[in-house]
Each structure stands twice: as structure tokens, then as C-alpha cells.
């Protein structure tokens, strides 16, 4: 399944970027979009675990989160989701920043956010369709850092996905790298 509807992507992207119709935007954005797509290495990960396993593995973060407990009430399992772009788009944006090319640096960074969110949205929809075929339903996706679901649990995501996504690391300060990475959980319950 394609990440983007090619006929709509430029309009959606321009709206996402908040870009005007000025000559610089009209000239540079399509060129930067091509660059962003060419250096992005979109990778995804999903893993289903039992509800008991989830609470055990994500202890104490999941148990302490009222939001997670509400989300997963009645669920028999949890699907872990990760979407990442790899490090090259961030490096490309930083090169522009180091050269004081602020517009391309900013736009490439925002395009990275757009691409990784599109990848996660696509993965989320695929998982929902898969479980619907099995006669089951899914909750919305929910990411660490929202409400009281501690961002520190991303260390667990990285550990669990390390074999499939070796590009993911947690820096000593707790930041997830590459930055253009989204982690989320999604509950599964019988319809």
C-alpha cells in the first residue's frame, strides 16, 4: 500500500508545512520533497503481545498510566508499533542548517515529520484491517509521552525492536534516535 496518494500529496504537504504560494516555496518545496523521499529509509515494526505480557514488560510505566489502563480495558493483547525514517533525512537537514540554509533545513525537517506520521498512519490502518478480518477490533493508537504514559518506556520499544530495527537507539539523555521515529501501542479486543 502506498504511503501517499500522489495526486494529493503536494496539496496536503503544502498545507502541513503552512507554506504560501510565494515563488521560493513553489520552486523549492517540490525539489526538497524529492530529496526527502530519496533519503528516507522508511522502516516499520509491529509485535503482538498478550495483555499480561504487555503489563509485565512495560512495568511500571503501563500500570502507572491511567490513560493506558483506560485504553486497554477489555483488551486481550497489545500490538506494539514503530515507524522510523532512519538517520539520513536528519543528517541532510543538519547539513543545510550548518550552511545557514534555514528554509531548506526547516522544510526537510517538517517533511520528515510528515513522512513518518504517514508511515505510522499507514501501519496503524493495516493492523486495524488485519484484526478486523479476524473478527476482532482495535483501539486507537497511543504513544508514549501522551498524558501519563511515560516517555521513558521508549527504551523498552527499542530493546524489543533491536533485531529488526538496529538503527534505533536511546541516547544517554533519553532521546530516541532517529528523531523521526514514532512508537505506539494499540489494544486488541474481541468484537
C-alpha positions in Angstrom: 0.0 0.0 0.0 1.5 3.4 -1.0 2.2 5.9 1.8 0.9 8.8 -0.2 -1.9 9.5 -2.7 0.4 11.0 -5.3 -2.3 13.3 -6.7 -2.9 14.8 -3.2 0.5 14.8 -1.6 1.7 18.2 -2.7 -1.6 19.9 -1.6 -1.5 18.1 1.8 2.2 18.7 2.2 1.8 22.5 1.5 -1.0 22.7 4.0 1.0 20.7 6.6 4.0 23.0 6.0 1.9 26.1 6.2 3.7 27.2 3.0 2.4 30.1 1.0 2.2 30.5 -2.7 5.4 32.5 -3.0 7.9 31.8 -5.7 10.6 30.4 -3.3 8.2 27.9 -1.9 6.8 26.9 -5.3 10.3 26.3 -6.6 12.0 24.7 -3.6 9.3 22.6 -2.0 8.9 20.0 -4.9 12.7 19.8 -5.1 13.1 19.3 -1.3 10.2 16.8 -1.3 12.1 14.7 -3.9 15.2 14.9 -1.8 13.3 14.0 1.4 11.7 10.9 -0.2 15.0 9.8 -1.7 17.0 9.9 1.6 14.2 8.5 3.8 14.6 4.8 4.7 11.1 4.0 6.0 11.0 1.0 8.3 8.2 -0.3 10.4 7.9 -2.8 13.2 4.9 -4.5 14.8 4.6 -7.1 17.5 1.6 -8.5 19.3 1.9 -9.5 22.9 -0.6 -10.7 25.5 -2.1 -8.1 27.8 -0.4 -9.8 30.7 2.9 -9.8 28.9 2.5 -6.1 28.0 1.9 -5.1 31.6 4.9 -7.2 32.7 7.3 -5.9 30.0 6.2 -2.3 30.4 6.3 -2.3 34.2 6.0 0.1 35.9 5.0 2.6 33.1 1.9 0.9 31.9 0.4 0.1 35.3 1.0 3.7 36.5 -0.7 5.2 33.5 -4.4 5.8 33.9 -4.7 6.7 30.2 -3.2 3.3 29.2 -5.4 1.4 31.6 -8.5 3.1 30.2 -7.3 2.4 26.6 -6.6 -1.3 27.2 -9.7 -2.1 29.4 -11.2 -5.3 27.9 -8.3 -6.0 25.6 -6.7 -9.4 25.4 -3.5 -8.3 23.6 -1.5 -5.2 22.6 0.3 -4.5 19.3 3.5 -2.5 19.6 4.0 -0.2 16.5 7.1 1.6 15.4 7.7 3.7 12.3 11.1 5.3 11.5 12.8 7.1 8.7 16.4 6.3 9.6 19.0 8.9 10.1 19.7 10.2 6.6 17.0 12.8 6.4 18.0 14.3 9.7 21.6 14.4 8.5 20.6 16.2 5.3 18.6 18.8 7.2 21.5 19.4 9.6 23.9 19.9 6.6 21.6 22.7 5.4 21.4 24.2 8.9 25.2 24.1 9.2 25.4 26.0 5.9 22.9 28.6 7.3 20.3 27.5 4.7 17.4 27.8 7.2 14.5 27.4 4.8 15.6 24.0 3.3 16.7 22.8 6.8 13.3 23.6 8.3 11.3 22.3 5.4 13.2 19.0 5.3 12.7 18.5 9.0 8.9 19.2 8.7 8.8 16.8 5.7 10.4 14.1 7.8 7.6 14.6 10.4 5.0 14.4 7.6 6.6 11.2 6.1 7.0 9.3 9.4 3.4 10.3 10.5 2.1 9.0 7.2 4.1 5.8 7.6 2.6 5.3 11.1 -0.9 6.1 10.0 -0.5 3.5 7.2 0.8 0.9 9.6 -2.0 1.6 12.1 -4.6 1.2 9.3 -3.0 -2.1 8.1 -3.1 -3.5 11.7 -6.8 -2.5 12.1 -7.7 -4.1 8.8 -5.8 -7.3 9.7 -7.6 -7.7 13.0 -11.0 -6.8 11.5 -10.6 -9.8 9.1 -10.0 -12.0 12.2 -13.3 -10.7 13.7 -11.5 -8.6 16.3 -11.3 -4.8 16.9 -8.5 -2.4 17.8 -8.3 0.6 20.0 -6.8 3.9 18.7 -3.0 4.0 18.7 -1.5 5.6 21.7 2.1 6.9 22.0 4.5 7.3 24.9 4.6 10.9 26.1 0.9 11.5 25.9 -0.8 12.2 29.1 0.7 10.0 31.8 2.2 7.3 29.6 5.9 7.9 30.4 8.3 8.7 27.5 10.9 6.6 29.3 9.2 3.4 28.1 10.6 4.0 24.7 13.7 2.2 25.9 11.5 -0.9 26.0 10.3 -0.4 22.4 14.0 0.0 21.3 15.0 -3.2 23.1 12.2 -5.2 21.7 12.7 -4.0 18.1 16.5 -4.0 18.1 16.9 -7.1 15.9 14.6 -5.7 13.2 15.4 -2.0 13.6 19.1 -1.8 14.7 19.1 1.9 13.6 17.1 2.8 16.8 19.0 3.9 19.8 18.2 5.7 23.1 20.8 8.4 23.8 22.1 8.8 27.4 19.8 11.8 27.8 16.8 9.6 27.0 16.2 10.9 23.4 15.1 8.4 20.8 17.3 8.4 17.6 16.5 8.8 14.8 14.3 11.6 15.8 11.8 10.9 13.0 10.5 7.8 14.8 7.1 7.2 16.3 6.3 4.5 18.8 2.8 3.5 19.8 0.6 0.8 21.3 -2.8 -0.4 20.1 -5.1 -2.7 22.1 -6.9 -5.7 20.5 -10.2 -7.0 21.8 -12.9 -9.4 20.6 -15.6 -7.5 18.6 
